[in-house]
Amino acid sequence: MFDPIKPVKIITIKNEKGATKVSYPKIVGMKNMKVEGQINKVIRKVVNQLKEEAEEPDTSVTITYSIKANRNGVLSLIILLDFYKEHAAHPMQVRRALTFSILSGHHFTFSELFNPNSYYKTRLTRYVSDYIKAENIPVFDQPPKVSDKQEYYLTDDALVLFYQLYEYTPYAYGFLEIPVPFEIVMPMLSRHSPIRQLTSR
């Protein structure tokens, strides 16, 4: 089991230039400066990628963030791009999520959460399908499948799978999110999954 670790300190960095407004998180005050720098570098890279993706003539761009989990040595956050091109029918949004170990600075991909022999993609795809049916969510065609490149974030009690606007649902629905309680995924987790660390007492 893991010893409880204090949440990391986060400040907001704001940049504004013309029609582009950016707010993103920066980790500060860590004893391990190498880990702090490693995490901040990944965050800045994603912010810059989103910014470059949207910055075009006659387009307003806003980037914000939301912290979803910050305890027991695990940090999970969302970075949200909101942009509007003049004369477009409506604004668009793109969401990226990052989950880190505060102990090592490692950024966890989705596949690293799980034991590869647990059939986690098949089991979670079935869960997503059942959730969509139970909640009567309007999807374009077949319910989404869960892949190794699945986008996700962690909260204090759930693994949240999510999909981009228009990916499987109408724009008006917003981001499709499937919260999966930790007790469901526990049998599928890898030994070093951040979910184990997050749920340790």
C-alpha positions, 0 to 999 in steps of 0.5 A: 500500500502507499503512504498518503501524499499531500496534494501538489501546489498548482498555480494558474499561468495566464497568457492573452494575445489578441483573440487568444486567451490561455490559462493553464496549470503549473506545478510549483513547490515540489522538493523534486525539481526534476519531476516538477519540470517533467510534469510541467513540460508535458502540460505546456506541450499539450497546451501549445498543441491545442493552441496551434490546432485552433489558431487561424485568422478570424478565430477566437481561442480560449484554453482553460483547465480543470483539476480532477484528482490531486491526492495520494501522489496522483494528479489528473487534469483536463485541458479544454480548448474552446474556439470559434471561427467567425461565421461558423454555426457554433463554437467548437471544443476539444478536450485533452486529459493528463494523468501523472504520478507525482512521485516519478513524473510519469504520464500514464497512457490508458493501457498502462492502467491495466493488466494486459491479460485482464481483457479490459478493453472487451470488458470496458467496451461492454460496460460503455454499451450498457451505460449508453443503453441505460442512460438512453444516450443518443449515439450516431451508430454503434456504441464506441469501443474502448481502445488502448488510445482511449481518452480518460481522466481520474476522479477520487472515485471513478475512471472517466472515459470520454469522447470528443464532440461529434465523435459518437454523439450530436454536438448538442449532447456535449462530450460523451463521458462514461464514469466507471466506478473504481470497484469495477476496474480494480480486478483489471488493474496493472500492479503499478496503476495510478488507480491503486495509488489513488485509492490507497488509504 
